[in-house]
Structure formats: C-alpha cells, structure tokens
Amino acid sequence: MEDTETFTLLPLHMDPASKAIASSNNSRALQEELKILNTLHRSLLSLESPVPPPPIPVNPKRSANITKLRESGNNEFRKGKHADAIKFYALGLQMALTRPPWEPSGLVRDEVAGLYANRAQAHMAMSSWVEGSIDAEASVEAKKVGNAKAWWRKGKCLMEMGRLDEARDWVGRGLEMEGNEADLVGLGKEIEKKTTKA
C-alpha cells in the first residue's frame, strides 16, 4: 500500500509540436493516465471550433426582466394586492437565482437582497410575520451592509411575534452593520419599551 503522505516528483515532458505529454518514468499507471490525457487533448484539437466562445458577462434581457418583475410587484403592493406582489417577487427571485455561474455574484446578491426585502414587506402587510422574518433574514444574508430596511423588517417581525429578546439582539446586530440608522434606532427603543412592560 502506498504512503499517501509522500509526494513523488515525476519527470514530465511536452512535445513542442504535438503538445503531447510524456514521461521517462516506466510506471504503467502513469503511462495509462498520460495516454488518456493525450487522447483527450487530440480529440479537443480535432473539433471544428477548438475553443468555445466566451460567455456574455451579463445577459441584459435577464436583468431587464428581473427589474420588470420587481417593479410589477411594487405596483401591486401599492395597490394593496399583497398576494400578487409576493408572486411577482417570487418570480423575480427565481430568475435572479438561476443566473449562470459566470455572471458576477455581486449583481445576483443585490437583486436577491432587494427582492427578498420587498417580499418581506408584502408578507408583513398581510401580518405573515414568520414568512416576513424569513425573507428579511434572507435579504440580510445576501447583503449585510447597506440593507437597513431588511434589518428593520426582521426586527419588526420578531417583535410582532413576541420574540423580544431575539428582536433586541437582531436590531443590535443591525445597528453594528448600519451605524445609527434612524429606523433601526427607533425600533430598538420600541422593543425596549415592550420589554420593560413585559
């Protein structure tokens, strides 16, 4: 049995013309692996288009559709149709979360954070505190700094559910990330009042 802690440097050489890899080591396993590697290399070279084209960095149609779904959700929310707004935000989330992996993760995080925060607000308007809390926390996970609304919404949901200690801790963490943001400070004071009454 081989010692897995030992590293053996093997002499490998590349033919400048064919780019085939060879070794002077007579190990049968190594020779078999090199044979497979060289066969794969030759098969890739024989393709009509050897190098695939680079992907488009960001699909502008997808970005426009996500923005359109978010705006449609916002319009439904303003009309008081909160369930319809939630559906639009969910579609926008589905589209944002299925972006190809080569697209910038920062873009995805911004889109997802906004959509989750908006959906949390729609849940809160329907007094669905648990769902609102989950969405607000998901928004914060996507974007911790510069997302005071999501920090506030999660804290408000926890307070409405009567989970005052958790709400106080959450708002405290939010203030650490957002500085002395006025809405978070106000919510913190409201939670303290409720805590002293309890």
C-alpha positions in Angstrom: 0.0 0.0 0.0 1.3 3.4 -1.0 2.1 6.1 1.6 -0.4 8.9 0.8 1.8 11.4 2.7 4.7 11.1 0.2 4.9 13.3 -2.8 7.0 12.0 -5.8 8.0 14.4 -8.4 7.7 12.7 -11.8 9.6 13.9 -14.9 7.1 15.1 -17.4 7.9 16.4 -20.9 5.8 18.1 -23.5 6.4 17.7 -27.2 6.6 21.2 -28.6 4.9 20.2 -31.9 2.1 17.9 -30.9 1.8 19.2 -27.2 1.7 15.5 -26.1 2.8 14.8 -22.5 5.3 12.0 -21.9 7.4 10.8 -19.1 10.6 8.8 -18.7 9.1 7.0 -15.7 8.0 3.5 -16.7 5.1 3.3 -14.2 2.3 1.5 -16.0 -0.4 3.5 -14.2 1.3 6.8 -15.1 1.7 5.8 -18.8 -2.0 4.8 -18.9 -3.1 8.2 -17.4 -0.9 10.1 -19.9 -2.3 8.0 -22.8 -5.9 9.1 -21.7 -4.8 12.7 -21.3 -3.2 12.8 -24.7 -6.2 11.2 -26.4 -8.5 13.7 -24.8 -6.2 16.6 -25.9 -6.2 15.3 -29.6 -10.0 14.9 -29.6 -10.3 18.5 -28.4 -7.9 19.8 -31.1 -9.9 17.9 -33.8 -13.1 19.8 -33.1 -14.1 22.4 -35.7 -14.1 25.2 -33.2 -11.5 24.2 -30.6 -12.1 27.0 -28.1 -15.7 27.8 -27.1 -16.6 31.5 -27.3 -16.5 33.3 -24.0 -19.9 33.7 -22.3 -21.6 37.1 -22.3 -20.7 38.6 -19.0 -24.3 39.7 -18.1 -27.4 38.9 -20.0 -29.2 42.3 -20.3 -32.5 40.7 -21.1 -32.5 38.8 -17.8 -31.6 41.9 -15.8 -34.4 43.9 -17.5 -36.9 41.1 -16.8 -35.9 40.9 -13.1 -36.2 44.6 -12.8 -39.6 44.5 -14.6 -40.9 41.8 -12.2 -39.7 43.8 -9.1 -41.5 46.9 -10.4 -44.6 44.9 -11.1 -44.5 43.6 -7.6 -44.0 47.1 -6.3 -47.1 48.3 -8.3 -49.2 45.5 -6.9 -48.0 46.3 -3.4 -49.0 50.0 -3.8 -52.5 48.9 -5.0 -52.8 46.8 -1.8 -52.7 43.5 -3.7 -50.0 42.0 -1.5 -50.5 38.3 -2.6 -50.0 39.3 -6.2 -46.9 41.3 -5.2 -45.5 38.3 -3.5 -46.0 36.3 -6.7 -44.1 38.8 -8.8 -41.2 39.0 -6.3 -41.0 35.2 -6.2 -40.8 35.1 -10.0 -38.0 37.7 -9.9 -36.2 35.7 -7.2 -36.4 32.5 -9.3 -35.0 34.3 -12.3 -32.2 36.0 -10.3 -31.2 32.8 -8.5 -30.9 30.9 -11.7 -28.3 33.2 -13.4 -25.4 31.3 -14.9 -22.4 30.9 -12.5 -20.1 33.1 -14.7 -22.2 36.2 -14.1 -21.0 38.5 -11.3 -22.1 37.3 -7.9 -22.4 40.8 -6.6 -25.1 41.5 -9.2 -27.1 38.4 -8.0 -26.7 39.4 -4.4 -28.0 42.9 -5.0 -31.0 41.7 -7.0 -31.8 38.9 -4.5 -31.4 41.2 -1.5 -33.9 43.7 -2.9 -36.4 41.1 -3.9 -36.3 39.3 -0.6 -36.7 42.7 1.3 -39.7 43.7 -0.8 -41.3 40.3 -0.4 -40.8 40.5 3.4 -42.6 43.8 3.3 -45.5 42.3 1.4 -45.7 39.4 4.0 -45.7 42.0 6.8 -48.6 43.9 5.2 -50.5 40.6 5.4 -49.4 40.1 9.0 -47.5 36.9 7.9 -44.7 37.6 10.4 -42.9 34.3 10.1 -42.7 34.5 6.3 -41.7 38.2 6.5 -39.0 37.3 9.0 -37.5 34.5 6.9 -37.4 36.7 3.8 -35.9 39.7 5.6 -33.2 37.4 7.0 -32.5 36.0 3.5 -32.1 39.6 2.3 -29.6 40.4 5.0 -27.7 37.2 4.2 -27.4 38.3 0.6 -26.3 41.8 1.5 -25.4 42.6 5.1 -24.3 46.3 4.7 -26.4 48.9 3.1 -29.6 46.9 3.7 -31.1 48.7 6.7 -34.7 48.0 5.6 -34.2 44.3 5.7 -32.6 44.5 9.2 -35.6 46.6 10.3 -38.1 44.3 8.8 -36.7 41.2 10.5 -36.6 43.0 13.8 -40.2 44.2 13.4 -41.4 40.7 12.6 -39.7 39.3 15.6 -41.2 42.0 17.8 -44.7 41.3 16.4 -44.2 37.6 17.1 -43.4 38.5 20.8 -39.8 37.3 20.5 -38.5 40.4 22.1 -35.0 39.2 23.2 -34.3 37.9 19.7 -35.6 41.2 18.2 -33.3 43.2 20.5 -30.3 41.1 19.5 -31.2 41.4 15.9 -31.6 45.1 15.9 -28.3 45.4 17.9 -26.5 43.5 15.1 -28.2 45.6 12.5 -27.0 48.8 14.2 -23.5 47.4 14.2 -23.7 46.9 10.4 -25.7 50.0 9.5 -24.4 52.6 12.1 -27.0 54.6 13.9 -29.7 54.3 11.2 -32.8 56.2 12.4 -35.4 53.5 11.8 -33.4 50.8 13.5 -32.7 53.1 16.5 -36.4 53.8 16.7 -37.3 50.1 16.5 -34.7 49.4 19.2 -36.4 51.9 21.5 -39.8 50.4 20.8 -38.6 46.9 21.6 -37.1 48.2 24.9 -40.4 49.8 25.9 -42.2 46.5 25.2 -39.6 44.5 27.1 -39.9 46.7 30.3 -43.7 46.3 30.2 -43.5 42.5 29.9 
